[in-house]
Amino acid sequence: MRKAGGMAGGVLLTMLVLGAIGFGWASASPHPSVSGPHKLQAIEPYDQSSETDTDLGDPGLSQGDISTFHFEVYDPTGTVHLGYETSQCVVGSVDQGIFTFDCSSDFVLTDGQIETEGTLEGAVGLGPRGIRSLHGKTDLTEHFAITGGTDSYRNSRGQLDWGGGEDAIILSFVLIG
């Protein structure tokens, strides 16, 4: 009996020591499991973008039409190329001269990818290109949800705030996770 009790005590002591070491390693980890928000600022020059509109529904702007976009992404100074964005937007509704765009965007950056989802509204008379009517406004009036990412942005959530600048779309990613 004493031998079994001594072995159990030794096992318990070993588990406590290993547990303390593991706790120490976890506490010293440079990547905490819960991190605060941080911002990533960027711009997308209008002269480095493209758009393709596909009329799938009734003739003219109608439910089901698709627009795809490609933008080059730079740091706020416009001097460091960070990657590119591709977006696919589907017209979800057309009502009383306003259409909605349901958009999915992929930002492929040097440190990983960021996925976003959001909805935009625009005037039917201006069509999908009318979204650029944000041009010249510096307020970040549009907001998309950040739904995830890869590599450095793995497990990210948060919000993408964006709007039109003089020569480029202005992006502000508020990343959590």
N, C-alpha and C positions, 0 to 999 in steps of 0.2 A: 504494500500500500504506500509506504513512504517513497519508494522509487517512482511510482506513478504520480504522486503528488509533487515530487521534485521535478519530474519531467514537465508536468503541466505548468509549474511555476516558471521553468526555464523558457518554455514556449511563450508564455504570457509576457515575460520580460523581453524576449526577442521581438515579439509583435509590437510592444510599446516603443522600443528603440527604433525599429524600422518605421513605425508610424510617425514618430517625432522627426526622423530624418526626412521622410516624404513630405510632412507638413512644412518643414523648413524650406525644402526645394520649391514647393508650390508657392509659398509666400514670397520667395525671391524671384519668381518668374517675371521676365520683362514684359510678358503679354498677359495682363490681368484678364480674367474671364468677363468682367464687366468694365467697359471703358466709356468715358464720357464722349460727347459729340465733338467732332472736329469738322472744319470746313475745307473744301477743295474749291478754289476759284478757277474759272476758265472762261475762254471766249471761243466763239465759232464765227470766223469772218464770212460775211455774205458772199464775197467773191470766190470762196472756196467751198461752195455748196452746190448740190444738185437736187432736183425734184422730178419725180415721174408721177403723173396722175393717170389713173386707169378708171374709165367710166364703165362700171359693171351693171348698174341699175338702170332705171329709166334714163333716157337721154338728158344730159345736163347734170348738174350736181344733185345726187339723190342717194338715198340709203343704200349702203353696200359698196359705194365707190371707195377706191383705195388710193392713197398717196404714199409714196416712199421717198425718204429723204436721206441724204448723205452730207455730213459736215466734217470738216477737219477741225480738231480741237487743239487749242493752244493755251499756254499760261496767260494770265491777265495782261501781260505786256505784249503779247502776240509774237514773241521771239522764240519761245521753246515749244516745239511740237509735242503734244502729249498723246495723240492718237486720233481716233475718229469716232463719229456717232453714226449709226443707222437707225432710222425710225420707220415704222409702218403704222399708218393711221387709216382707220376705217370710218366712213361717215355713218354715225349711229342713228341720227335723226335729222330731218329737215322740217322746220316748223316756223311759220310766221316770219320768214326771211332770215332765220338763224339756222345754222347747221352745227352739229356737234361732231367732233373728231375724237375717237377713242384711240389712243396712241400707246405703242410699246416701243421703247427706245433702248438700244444697246450702246453703251460707251465702252469702246475697246481702247484702253489706255496702257501705257508702258508698264504700270504696276498691277494690272488686272482689269477686269471688266466690272461695270456697274449697270444693273438693270433698273429701268424706271417704267412706270405706268401712269397715265393721266388722261384727262379729257379737256379738250379745248372747244371754244365756241367761236364762230366766225360768221360774217355776213354772207349770205348766199350770193349776192351780187358780186362780191370780190373773189369767191371761190377759195380753194385751198391756199393759193398764193397770198390771199388776203390776211392770212395769219401773220405775214410779215408787216401788217399794219402796226405791229408793235414797234416797228422800226422808228428810231428816234426817241423812244421812251427809255429812260434809264431805270425806272422802277421795275423790280422783279415781281411782276404781277401774276405770273403763271406758276403753278405748283404741281409737281408730279411726285408720286410716292416712289421711294427707292425700295425695291422689292428684293434686292440681294446683290451678290457679286462674287467674284472669284479672286484668288491670290490675295493681294494686300487688302482687298475689299470683301473678302469672304465673310459671310454672316452679317454684312452691313444692312442696315435699315435706315430710314430717315426720310428726308425730303429734298427734292431738287427745286430750287427757286430760280426762275429765269425770266428774262425779258429782252426786249430789243434795245440795242445800243445804236449809236450813229452808224458804225460800219460792221457791227457784229452782234450776234446774240450773246448775252452775258449770262453765265451759269454760276450758280452757287450751290454746291452739294453740301448739305448738312448731314454728315454720316454718323450713325450711332451703331456701335457694335464692333 
